[in-house]
Amino acid sequence: MRTYLGLVAGGKPVWRSLCVGAILLLWHPPDPAMIVIALMFAAMPILSIFPAFGQRHQLERFCAGALLLAALVAFVTVQTKAVLAPALELGH
């Protein structure tokens, strides 16, 4: 169960951020602020989907754990990106 929680909670904020970062390395947006915005949106969790899945498939405990862990991971990733945002604006 811990492995699945890690995949669910880390999937969106961590792996999606890495994928968006790789895409941004290949495609250079015209405005440097777009880099920061894209990375911040990639780190935002989709927390509201967990209870919907859990109730429908009788996985309430798993989804409650995933919700808590995803919120913690998202807090760390969003805060880290907020601190690093000035360094990501390459043009200014």
trRosetta pair geometry for C-beta under 8 A, 3 or more apart (Angstrom, degrees):
i j d omega theta_ij theta_ji phi_ij phi_ji
1 4 5.8 -58 -153 39 37 110
1 5 6.3 40 150 -22 69 105
1 62 6.6 -126 -151 -111 107 96
1 65 7.7 49 158 77 112 161
2 5 5.6 -52 -147 35 33 113
2 6 6.4 35 154 -20 65 105
3 6 5.8 -56 -153 35 30 112
3 7 6.5 28 153 -16 65 106
4 7 5.7 -54 -147 37 34 111
4 8 6.2 29 157 -16 68 108
4 62 7.1 -22 107 -157 129 120
5 8 5.9 -59 -144 41 29 107
5 9 5.8 13 164 -6 68 115
5 62 7.3 -142 -79 -160 89 76
5 65 5.3 -59 -115 127 130 115
5 66 5.5 -145 -134 -86 74 72
5 69 5.5 91 169 21 106 162
6 9 6.2 -59 -131 46 24 99
6 10 5.4 -1 176 5 64 121
6 69 7.6 -92 -88 160 43 150
7 10 6.6 -61 -122 51 16 94
7 11 5.7 38 167 -52 57 108
8 11 6.0 -42 -143 6 18 120
8 50 7.9 96 164 -104 130 108
8 66 4.4 -33 108 -137 138 125
8 69 7.7 89 84 79 93 123
8 70 6.9 -70 126 -64 84 113
9 13 7.9 -22 160 24 59 109
9 66 5.6 -158 -60 -153 89 66
9 69 3.8 -64 -95 114 161 107
9 70 4.2 -138 -131 -70 78 66
9 72 7.7 9 -176 54 135 88
9 73 5.1 133 155 2 99 142
10 13 6.9 -82 -147 57 40 86
10 14 4.5 -17 -174 23 83 132
10 15 6.7 84 136 -17 79 94
10 73 5.8 -139 -91 -143 61 160
11 14 7.2 -19 -66 49 4 87
11 15 5.3 -34 -154 30 45 126
11 16 7.2 57 146 -25 59 95
12 15 7.3 -6 -50 50 8 87
12 16 5.3 -8 -163 2 43 132
12 45 5.7 110 92 -123 138 62
12 46 6.1 -155 -121 11 164 92
12 70 7.1 36 43 -145 119 114
12 74 7.8 -8 93 -82 108 104
13 16 6.8 -29 -92 44 6 102
13 17 6.2 9 167 -21 47 119
13 42 7.6 114 -142 133 42 66
13 43 4.8 46 -148 -154 86 61
13 44 7.5 169 -99 38 88 10
13 45 5.8 -36 -53 -72 108 82
13 70 7.3 148 -9 -159 118 75
13 73 5.2 164 53 128 141 103
13 74 4.8 -158 -76 -93 147 66
13 77 4.4 159 166 37 119 157
13 78 7.6 -76 -143 -39 125 79
14 17 6.0 -64 -152 33 19 110
14 18 6.7 16 154 -16 60 106
14 73 6.8 -68 -35 177 104 125
14 77 6.5 -139 -76 -85 64 142
15 18 5.6 -53 -150 35 35 112
15 19 6.4 34 153 -17 66 105
16 19 5.5 -52 -147 38 36 112
16 20 6.2 35 154 -17 67 105
16 42 4.8 -163 124 -169 97 92
16 43 7.8 -174 82 -74 102 35
17 20 5.8 -53 -143 40 30 109
17 21 6.2 35 154 -21 63 107
17 39 6.1 60 -146 -154 92 76
17 42 4.4 138 -92 120 60 120
17 43 5.2 37 -78 -73 124 79
17 77 6.4 -150 -35 -171 159 133
17 81 7.7 -130 -140 -68 136 135
18 21 5.6 -53 -146 36 30 115
18 22 6.5 32 154 -21 63 103
19 22 5.7 -51 -150 33 32 111
19 23 6.5 31 152 -17 64 104
19 42 7.6 -168 63 -149 82 136
20 23 5.6 -53 -149 37 34 112
20 24 6.3 34 152 -19 66 106
20 38 5.5 -171 177 150 125 102
20 39 6.1 170 108 -95 127 56
20 42 4.1 -121 6 -78 153 153
21 24 5.7 -55 -146 37 31 111
21 25 6.6 37 153 -24 63 101
21 39 6.5 52 -75 -103 84 106
21 42 7.9 -143 -31 74 75 166
22 25 5.7 -50 -153 28 33 113
22 26 6.9 25 152 -11 63 105
23 26 5.9 -61 -154 40 35 106
23 27 6.0 -14 163 25 73 107
24 27 6.4 -69 -125 66 30 76
24 28 7.6 73 180 -102 63 39
24 29 6.9 -34 -139 -15 91 101
24 35 5.5 105 -164 -126 143 87
24 38 6.2 157 -74 87 127 145
24 39 7.5 -44 -16 -56 158 95
29 32 7.3 150 82 -89 102 24
29 34 3.8 -120 150 80 160 135
29 35 6.0 -165 34 -52 126 74
29 38 7.5 173 -40 -15 148 136
30 34 7.3 63 53 6 60 143
31 34 4.8 101 75 -15 88 103
31 91 7.8 -105 -160 35 42 148
32 35 5.6 -35 -168 15 54 115
32 36 7.4 48 143 -10 70 98
32 88 7.4 165 174 132 97 69
32 89 4.6 103 130 -151 125 62
32 90 5.1 -157 -124 42 132 72
32 91 4.1 -166 -23 17 135 104
32 92 6.4 -153 65 -6 144 92
33 36 5.6 -52 -158 37 47 111
33 37 6.1 45 147 -19 74 107
33 89 6.4 16 -79 -113 58 107
34 37 5.5 -54 -141 41 35 112
34 38 6.0 36 159 -21 68 106
35 38 6.1 -58 -148 36 25 108
35 39 6.4 16 158 -11 62 110
35 88 5.4 -151 113 160 120 110
35 89 7.3 174 58 -91 115 48
35 90 7.5 47 21 1 158 100
36 39 6.0 -62 -148 41 28 106
36 40 6.2 26 157 -19 65 110
36 81 7.6 144 -154 168 73 102
36 85 4.8 67 -138 -145 125 94
36 88 5.1 138 -79 93 86 129
36 89 6.2 -17 -36 -64 128 86
37 40 5.8 -57 -145 37 29 110
37 41 6.3 25 159 -15 65 107
38 41 6.0 -57 -147 39 28 107
38 42 6.3 31 154 -23 63 108
39 42 5.5 -52 -146 34 33 115
39 43 6.6 29 156 -19 63 106
39 81 5.5 -169 129 -146 111 136
39 88 7.0 -100 24 -153 150 166
40 43 5.9 -61 -153 35 32 108
40 44 7.0 44 150 -36 64 97
40 78 6.8 65 -148 -136 77 81
40 81 5.7 177 -90 123 69 139
40 82 7.5 72 -109 -72 111 72
40 85 7.6 19 -61 -94 115 119
41 44 5.7 -40 -153 11 39 117
43 74 6.4 134 158 -144 80 72
43 77 4.3 -160 -150 125 118 115
43 78 4.9 164 123 -77 129 68
43 81 5.6 -163 -13 1 159 147
44 74 6.7 52 -146 -152 30 122
44 78 6.9 65 -82 -87 58 121
45 70 4.8 124 -142 159 146 108
45 71 6.7 -112 40 -85 161 45
45 73 7.5 106 -73 78 126 93
45 74 4.0 -83 -25 -71 113 146
46 49 4.9 20 134 2 106 120
47 50 6.3 -43 -170 11 49 113
47 67 5.9 81 -157 -143 91 85
47 70 6.1 171 -99 103 82 127
47 71 6.3 48 -104 -74 133 89
47 74 7.8 -88 -56 2 108 158
48 51 7.0 -52 -167 33 46 101
48 52 7.1 41 146 -14 69 112
49 52 5.6 -63 -157 40 43 114
49 53 6.2 39 152 -18 76 107
50 53 6.0 -59 -148 38 30 106
50 54 6.1 27 158 -19 66 112
50 63 4.3 154 172 -168 90 97
50 64 7.8 149 144 -67 125 26
50 66 5.3 -170 -130 92 132 111
50 67 4.5 -171 87 -70 158 94
50 70 7.1 -172 -49 21 142 147
51 54 5.5 -58 -141 40 33 113
51 55 6.1 29 165 -18 69 107
51 63 6.1 144 -86 140 35 135
51 67 7.1 34 -47 -73 80 142
52 55 6.4 -55 -144 35 24 105
52 56 6.5 17 160 -14 59 114
53 56 6.1 -68 -149 40 27 108
53 57 6.1 -18 171 19 67 116
53 59 6.7 -30 129 62 86 120
53 63 5.9 169 79 -99 93 133
54 57 6.8 -82 -138 54 20 83
54 58 7.7 -35 176 150 57 5
54 59 4.6 -110 -129 83 66 73
54 60 4.6 103 163 -97 118 41
54 61 8.0 166 -151 23 124 30
54 62 6.6 -176 -111 67 103 81
54 63 3.0 -104 -63 16 127 151
54 64 7.1 90 -125 -31 167 68
55 58 8.0 23 -167 -72 22 35
55 60 6.7 56 -79 -85 53 91
59 62 4.4 -41 176 45 99 119
59 63 5.4 100 112 -23 90 99
60 63 6.0 -65 -145 43 26 106
60 64 6.1 29 157 -24 65 108
61 64 5.7 -53 -146 33 29 112
61 65 6.5 27 155 -14 63 105
62 65 5.9 -60 -155 38 30 109
62 66 6.2 27 151 -17 66 109
63 66 5.3 -51 -140 40 36 113
63 67 6.1 44 155 -26 66 103
64 67 5.6 -49 -146 32 29 115
64 68 6.6 28 154 -15 61 105
65 68 5.9 -56 -149 37 32 109
65 69 6.1 23 158 -11 67 111
66 69 5.9 -59 -140 45 29 106
66 70 5.8 31 160 -21 66 111
67 70 5.9 -55 -140 38 23 110
67 71 6.4 26 157 -21 60 107
68 71 5.9 -57 -152 33 28 111
68 72 6.6 23 153 -15 63 106
69 72 5.7 -55 -150 37 34 110
69 73 6.2 31 155 -16 68 107
70 73 5.7 -54 -141 41 32 109
70 74 6.0 32 158 -19 65 109
71 74 5.8 -55 -142 39 26 111
71 75 6.4 34 154 -26 61 104
72 75 5.7 -50 -149 29 30 114
72 76 6.7 25 155 -14 63 104
73 76 5.9 -58 -153 37 32 108
73 77 6.2 21 156 -11 68 111
74 77 5.9 -59 -138 44 31 104
74 78 5.7 26 165 -16 69 111
75 78 6.3 -58 -139 40 21 104
75 79 6.1 16 162 -14 60 115
76 79 6.1 -63 -144 41 23 107
76 80 6.1 24 158 -21 63 111
77 80 5.7 -54 -144 36 29 112
77 81 6.3 24 159 -14 64 107
78 81 5.9 -59 -148 41 30 107
78 82 6.2 33 152 -24 65 107
79 82 5.5 -51 -145 33 32 114
79 83 6.5 31 155 -17 64 103
80 83 5.9 -57 -153 35 31 108
80 84 6.2 12 155 -3 66 113
81 84 5.7 -63 -137 50 34 102
81 85 6.2 65 155 -59 65 86
81 88 8.0 2 -161 -18 79 148
82 85 5.7 -20 -150 -15 30 121
84 87 5.2 -60 -168 45 68 113
84 88 6.0 70 136 -30 86 104
85 88 5.6 -58 -146 33 35 113
85 89 7.0 35 159 -24 66 98
86 89 6.2 -52 -155 25 35 109
89 92 4.8 -20 140 39 117 108
